[in-house]
Amino acid sequence: MSKPDHDAELDARGLFCPEPVMMLHNRINDVEPGGLLRVVATDPSTTRDIPRFCQFLGHELVSEQEKDGEFIYVIRRGE
């Protein structure tokens, strides 16, 4: 069994702005600084909102991709 490439996950599928970012704001605090949080969402507005969230709050957006109508982000928590 392989180790996941993230420390925690947030499933925001089916939620619409501003809920995914509000949930992200709470969930990122459960991750240690430097840890990785994987976010899965279906709201296209997250393609704008999550990069801005990271920029303003000092987190690193490690990756973002769209696959089968889902938006998948990996965020490294800042200090």
C-alpha positions as CSV (number, residue, x, y, z in Angstrom):
1,M,0.0,0.0,0.0
2,S,1.5,3.3,-1.0
3,K,1.6,6.5,1.1
4,P,-0.8,9.2,-0.1
5,D,0.8,12.3,-1.6
6,H,-0.9,14.6,0.9
7,D,-1.5,14.9,4.7
8,A,-5.2,15.7,4.7
9,E,-8.1,16.1,2.2
10,L,-11.1,18.4,1.8
11,D,-14.0,17.1,-0.2
12,A,-15.9,20.2,-1.4
13,R,-17.7,18.5,-4.3
14,G,-21.3,19.8,-4.8
15,L,-20.6,23.0,-2.9
16,F,-20.8,26.5,-4.4
17,C,-19.0,29.8,-3.7
18,P,-18.2,30.8,-1.0
19,E,-18.5,27.4,0.8
20,P,-15.4,25.7,-0.7
21,V,-13.1,28.5,0.4
22,M,-14.8,28.9,3.8
23,M,-14.2,25.2,4.4
24,L,-10.6,25.4,3.1
25,H,-10.0,28.3,5.6
26,N,-10.9,25.9,8.5
27,R,-9.4,22.7,7.1
28,I,-5.9,24.2,6.3
29,N,-5.5,24.8,10.1
30,D,-5.7,21.0,10.6
31,V,-2.5,20.6,8.6
32,E,1.0,21.3,10.1
33,P,3.0,24.1,8.5
34,G,4.7,22.6,5.4
35,G,2.1,19.8,5.2
36,L,0.0,19.2,2.1
37,L,-3.8,19.5,1.8
38,R,-5.6,18.0,-1.2
39,V,-8.9,19.8,-2.2
40,V,-11.5,18.3,-4.5
41,A,-14.2,20.6,-5.7
42,T,-16.8,20.9,-8.5
43,D,-17.4,24.6,-8.5
44,P,-15.5,26.3,-11.4
45,S,-15.1,29.5,-9.3
46,T,-12.5,27.6,-7.2
47,T,-10.1,28.1,-10.1
48,R,-10.1,31.8,-9.2
49,D,-10.8,31.6,-5.5
50,I,-8.3,29.0,-4.3
51,P,-5.2,30.5,-6.0
52,R,-6.2,33.9,-4.5
53,F,-6.7,32.3,-1.1
54,C,-3.2,30.8,-1.2
55,Q,-1.6,34.1,-2.4
56,F,-3.3,36.3,0.3
57,L,-2.7,33.9,3.2
58,G,0.9,32.7,2.3
59,H,0.2,29.1,1.3
60,E,1.8,27.5,-1.8
61,L,-0.5,26.2,-4.5
62,V,1.6,23.1,-5.4
63,S,-0.7,21.8,-8.2
64,E,-4.1,22.3,-9.7
65,Q,-5.8,20.2,-12.4
66,E,-9.3,19.5,-13.8
67,K,-10.4,16.0,-14.4
68,D,-13.9,14.8,-15.3
69,G,-15.5,18.0,-14.0
70,E,-13.6,18.0,-10.7
71,F,-11.0,20.5,-9.8
72,I,-8.2,19.1,-7.7
73,Y,-5.7,21.2,-5.8
74,V,-2.7,20.4,-3.6
75,I,-1.8,23.2,-1.2
76,R,1.3,23.4,1.0
77,R,0.4,25.2,4.2
78,G,2.6,28.2,4.9
79,E,4.1,29.1,8.3
